[in-house]
Amino acid sequence: MKVEAIEVEGRKVYSVRAFNEGVASYLQRLPTLWVEGEVTELRRQQRWATVYLTLKDPDSGACLAAQMPRGQFDALRLDLVDGERVHAYGRPELYTQRGDFHLRVLTIERFGLGAHLAAIERLKQKLAAEGLFAAARKRPLPRIPSLVGLVTGNDAAAKRDVLSAITTRFPPAHVLVAETYVQGPRAAPAIATAIRDLCAHGADVIVLARGGGSFEDLLPFSDERVVRAVAGCSVPVVSAVGHEQDTPLCDLAADVRASTPSVAGRLVVPDLAELRASLDRAHILLGRGARRIVEQHGRRLAGTRERLSRAPLLVLERRSSRLETAHARLRALSPRATLERGYAIVRSGDRLVREPPAAGEQLDVEVARGRFGARAD
Amino acid sequence: MSAQTFEQAQAELEQIVERLERGDVGLEELTKLWERGEELYRRLAAQLADAQGRIEELARRLDAEGAD
């Protein structure tokens, strides 16, 4: 198409219409291709000739308006609803009157199993690279939760299983149940919101429970929004989704994975009877421990007292034996000991005789066992 | 002195006993140390009896509650 410009004061100027038509004709040269996205804002009405929808990139949130003739759309019998993943085949187009850009869709295919598996695998790699599944992130469950949050479908067997396991094991448990969609395109955002709501209500552990289902049924539990909500939850999350062999991504992000909803219920609360018994044991040990410490101190004090009462006598005995020794040594030094050895003390009057006395002098002789008089020759 | 803990009093008493048993104590000091030791003993024994009494009382009360 030839786009005519007009000349204004030496400048080339295009009318809006001419510009739009120029861009539109340029876009027509682009190839027809497949676009992958999530269906949102699907608007289909009987009196409209065109079906309008928006394709959204679930990762980045980028949006693309799309439209398809209603007859062609209906002929596909897809019964598409918002939130479903599709591949749309079409080409870019500009509505020249309004300058609106959209994808002119020729056909739409619902995501197949292979596409889903590939998408989940890509998401798994991405989140693993971010460290969302790292073992170091796993938190221990509270021993006795004050409030258990349960995210589950309304009236689901999973809900009944979790609740009955909890109340059997720990009757005084408080459980707050958030009933949400657990399958279909509305489930993922609803589950993510429910997790956050339960946290806000003070749950200190959250159970995510859903019974078995088809691969498609379990898809929301591998949705990035749910996985991020689980990983980012401020309290530990127990995931019990599907059967043992299913591994939705939320299982990898959860702090604990339970094989069934009943197992999840048993994991989040302690056994009350066991708890009582261990409390009783602790109580008995406490009493015993306290008594034993007092007894130990008592024995030690009694021993010390015993030694204390003996100690002064011991000191006195030692003192008196030292006295006896001194006395003995004193005695040894007295003249009496010398007399015992056969010596005699000779006195004249009260004078000790140290040199030979005059003949006839009256002397007084003291020996060990008495005294007697004598006269000098 | 009243701020002395049970352990401190116990350590002082045991030091006194060890000194007396070593015997290098003057007679005047002997009497003083012995009196101090006896005083410490009385205080420690009273504290122990008190602790024991409280434990027994608590145990009785808990038993009574448990029996209800």
Interface residues (C-beta under 8 A of the other chain):
Chain A: H283 G287 A290 R291 V294 H297 G298 R300 L301 T304 R305 R307 L308 A311 P312 L314 V315 L316 R318 R319
Chain B: F6 Q10 L13 E14 I16 V17 L20 E21 G23 V25 L27 L30 T31 W34 G37 E38 Y41 L44 A45 L48 A51 Q52 I55 A59 L62
